[in-house]
Amino acid sequence: MKSSKIWKYVWLIGIYANLFIILYLVVLYKVQWEYKDLNTYLYFYDCDRELCTSNISVDNYYNKILCNEGKCPYIDTIIGNNVILRDNGKSFIYDYIKGNIVNNLYSDYRYIGNGAYSVRDGVSKYGVINTDGEILVNFEYNYIDDFQDGFVSYIDNNLYGISSVDNKFNVEPKFEDVVLINENIYAGKIDNLYQIYSYGNDNGYGTNYNYVFADEDVILVIDDAKIDILDSKLQSTLLMKIDTYYKYTTGQERDSLDIYSDGEYIYFKVFVNDSEYNRYRYNIDEKKLIND
């Protein structure tokens, strides 16, 4: 009799023990898995004062964006707090500080400066918008290369043309390249040489250059292995032209110069032989050349 009661107690204890174990496992599952975020994210964070990304969680990140089926977008261009992200052949503007999509109504976003973006309306034509989504240039071009001061440089049949937004001025596509300088002048490339033209004057100013770069009315030109920097009146701002090792022929100039602008300075390097070079920066406002 006593033996049967003991086994009954053992049996009851065993049942309660199993129920406790099951309850513990259920609670453990809920804590560890049911509320666990199993999605993959792209994290934006600061690394040595530069914007970096990671698909693994990092400390003190700015924000994160959900990745699609584990495949994360990647940064195409950084513009202040915004980045152009590309994902599965599409692109969009994303604010990595606020963590929100700024604009994804179009396709093929490309930043062309001064807060303007060249975008494509579906698979059709290109236009220009600003960060607020306002349309600056209507969607009527096969491809837009640049936009500034009310003028658009566009490409049609592999040649460059220029048109004003108000449709009062148009240069039919005839150039191999176009550099929009300001509201008065531009550079066009024919037979591998650039000339500077004024709007409405098809003859140009007569001087040929191997290369032209312009920003904020500052015009860097290269001719016969010498670099000069001109103002908006095409007057030199340098005491002496800079000798270069390279002649900067087509396809070589940008890689050799490594030229870019941050709005305050124009940065470039000038080779003195095959491997050695000097670094320069030109102060746009002060019109001052600095040898770094």
Buried (B, 14 or more C-beta within 10 A) or exposed (E): EEEEEEEEEEEEEEEEEEEEEEEEEEEEEEEEEEEEEEEBBBBBBEEEEEBEBBBEEBEEBBBBBEBEEEEBBEBBBEEEEBBBBBBEEEBBBBBBEEEEEBBBEBBBBBBBBEBBBBBBBEEEBBBBBEBEEEEBBBBBBEBBBBBBEBBBBBBEEEBBBBBBBEEEEEBEBEBBBBBBBBEEBBBBBEEEBBBBBEBEEEEBEEEBBBBBBBBBBBBBBBBEBBBBBBEBEEEEBBEEBBEBBBBBEEEEBEEBBEBEBEEEBBBBBBBEEEEEBEEBBBEBEEEEBEEE
